[in-house]
Amino acid sequence: MTPVTVLLADEQALLREGVASLLAGSSRYEVIGSTADGRECMRTALRCQPGLIVFDCAMRGLSGLEAIRRIVPRCPRTRLLCLSTYEDTRWVRAAFDAGAHGYVLKRDGFGVLLEAIDRVMRSRYFVSPDIAHLLVGGARRHDGPAFAQCGRLSTREREITQLYAEGFSARAIAERLHVSVKTVGTHREHIMAKLGINGIAQLTRYALREGLTTLDQ
């Protein structure tokens, strides 16, 4: 049987190496890539079309959530499993809204991770047992959509908002995205106008509130 190809995306090298070692013990899986960068995750996914991506929802530069939003329509056969430290139901729901098929906490251990991978690869969904009841509780309270206001921004605007919130200057953002400083400034004006805010401080608070970045970044 041809092994399932796996791409790992997480800022923690030790975690990626641990998951890779775990999967290496099974002939069912083959790790074909490992990256700490959301943008590289996206490029590798589009190039290799892996069977499974195990990703963290919060990565610097281009978040895991933003990466998979772009991956999903172009890799329809790829299964997506979020491996995260965040137990807030907003993060869980945001991951599923973006296209994830499973959500596992990093503190769950390898046994739960293997169960999640198996479930996800059998075209089912999986949520960490420790937070499943919170997700159900939120649904019963009819909470609004996770990080709802992000939908008001375009893909590029969300990316630039994240980078500003993480402390990048306009010039650094321009270099990273291969656009002019003027273009970055124009995007910033549009973002501010759409959100009705002024200044980087307010933009950073918005990015934190809506899950585009975290204080960990």
Buried (B, 14 or more C-beta within 10 A) or exposed (E): EEBBBBBBBBBBEEBBEBBBEBBEEEEBBBBBBBBBBBBBBBBBBEEBBBBBBBBBBBBBBBBBBBBBBBBBEEBEEBBBBBBBBBBBBBBBBBBBBBBBBBBBBBEBEEEBBBBBBEBBBEEEEBBBEEBEEBBEEBEEEEEEEBBEEBEEBEEBBBBBBBBBBBEBEBEBBBEBBEBEBEBBEEBBEBBBEEBEBEEBEEBBEBBBEBBBBBEEB
